[in-house]
Each structure stands twice: as C-alpha cells, then as structure tokens.
Amino acid sequence: MAMLRLAVVSPEKTLYEGEASQVVVPAFDGEVGILPGHAPLMTLLGKGTLRIGGATAPAITVDGGFLQVVDNVVRVVTERATIG
C-alpha cells in the first residue's frame, strides 16, 4: 500500500513527522483530502482540525499557513497550531 510522507511544522516546532495513508486539512475554502498519488498542489490553510489517517497521531488544530503536496510528500506549514 502506498503511503504519504507527512510533516506538520509551526514556527515553534515540528508537530508531526511520519507516514499516513491519507490526510485531510482545512484549506481556506473548505477541507481538502490527500491520498497517495495526488497531483501536485499548493493551497492556503484556514482554521480547523488536521486529520491523519493510518497513523497513531494526535489531533492537530491549525490556523493559517499553507499546504504543499509533491510526489507523495505532504508539507503543512502553519502559523499557529495546538495539539490535543
């Protein structure tokens, strides 16, 4: 099964780094779901909960920033984030 490589980073620290079967992020205009093989994408983030599938990961609430998807690598760079 193909997996995504995910990194969630805020100005203070790296909140999560690992593999995921899917990622759902709050974009500025609604939720975006990312699966392995997704086309390259860059979008602005809104405020909401980032959900990570296929991994034991904490709930991460993000507020602003951006998402980049390239070659099954997902990078979330957020202005503010809280865990739990």
Secondary structure, 3 states (H helix, E strand, C coil): CCCEEEEEECCCCEEEEEEECEEEEEECCEEEEECCCCCCEEEEECEEEEEEECCCCCCEEEEEEEEEEECCEEEEEEEEEEEC
